[in-house]
């Protein structure tokens, strides 16, 4: 067997050089940024801790305040009509459906399904608000994921997740789930993470590009008014 050309040998990195390659270079092809081996807390633990804290804070605030016992806001009339008839909107009875132009279809379907399962009283309201709290709490977990995807260190990512967990920016949407804003927020963060991973790839296939574009189209169903 002949010897390999010297220029080809120079292009083949040794085992030591491959181990010493920067992490960003090693992960460039698959689009993922993994946590350094010596991190003080793993990615999964950070995500679970921030999500658990956010969930506990919001559920406690909802139960202590008794906000679910308050009268249903006008926005919920769309969801109540969906629970009764399966229709998202009925333009000929504005007083019966509420303002049908300010809420997106996916929110109406989700909230209406909660009323259909739990009733239009406190049971359905508590079910809807609890589901909204789960969706809102996911923001804290996604903040950790997003920070790590941006290349920030574990402590910074954990601090971002904790700050998101303890901060309630809107009691109406994060505790009462009277709008689609928490759902839209989660969708935008997920699409941003997906976009970052696509950018890091050396090439993007037609199917991946089509799927990403379609995901943005689906996100319009959750977009804030």
Helices and strands as residue ranges (DSSP letters): H 6-11, H 15-19, H 23-26, H 43-65, G 67-69, H 76-85, H 94-97, H 105-118, H 122-149, H 154-166, H 171-174, H 181-200, H 206-219
